């Protein structure tokens, strides 16, 4: 537990010790706001955050891999992984420490969008429950993207390669659930396959949580996704750490 | 305190460590010598539980490296070859992180820092970030990191590489001071260092142990300087390869 906390603390401090955190936060906050207003945040005349949450998956496809790419690629390139893993820290503790630090960092980024919530509350009477599940869904989705990014970061020493691979993997998982994709594939695939693909997509489960229902299936989708990719990350890292 | 049994490790077709065995006791300073690519670093990485051997095993302070890696890591201090550290951290922040990971807290931490910072002479750079340090200072920070928990076993991969003559002298003095109650393995290319600090030398080439002796005996046996002994031993045994190339 102590080793996990040591990695967690160091990693979180690491974000703020370099300009990385600030660049990320500014760009994330700008685009999350920009996309919400482009959707007609005010013009819709509805006191909810739907316009904000709707675009988050697309924004996360680029933003989350950019936080995840350095997690292990940098460590392996610089060689500091040798230091880290010769301290009394197991690979699992190190992977989890880094993952949760990055996840908390993304949670901070999400929390900093609070002016949108205040605006909505000031202008009308929004359904607070819906906003809370919206944020919860976003956080779970960020965790899922992050776990994928973590895996690809462990796979390659090169940060650019790990970034591109995880953007592609995340994009596939988001676009698989988009209506346009589903319409297209339903022209040549049987209905069962189409719904299976739909069930594998981030988009489907994220939208379902957006509706304000925390259904067990949706939550466990994200949890399973995170656990699976993190476990894969641990295995890959153990295999490739010294190369 | 260190027992190495038939350790083997290969990377693809290259056999880096080919069945080496040796024991090191408390009070001994073992100098691991060998040409580049002889397998010194690989052997040390296996002992530090960073790499797993393909076959064979080793134990450090009675803990097996395969069965109880965490106990092994706790009882040894390891300085890696290229002295990895987190460049964005300050020296103090970095040492505190190592204390966190090694569960050194409160007063013990203060004592550990008070002991290790002056003995590695890094007081002047304590608040500097690591990427602004020169190679010599980085290496001393690495050494401080390896000594912070006062380990019984030390594994140092080229501890004086990149240091100026004064710093080299200081580090050797530090090693000599610690030698009595610790078990130390150092790898080096610098043969005068072997004479200055080591009580025993193991010369390896192409993953195999060629000689296991003391620097004094080696010199007496071959009647020449350690430099010539090293050249004689490593070139006669790798001679075939050199000629065919």
Interface residues (C-beta under 8 A of the other chain):
Chain A: X2 X3 X5 X6 X7 X9 X10 X13 X14 X17 X18 X78 X79 X80 X81 X82 X83 X85 X86 X87 X88 X89 X90 X241 X242
Chain B: X45 X48 X49 X50 X51 X69 X70 X73 X74 X78 X80 X82 X84 X85 X86 X87 X88 X89 X93 X97 X98 X100 X101 X102 X103 X145
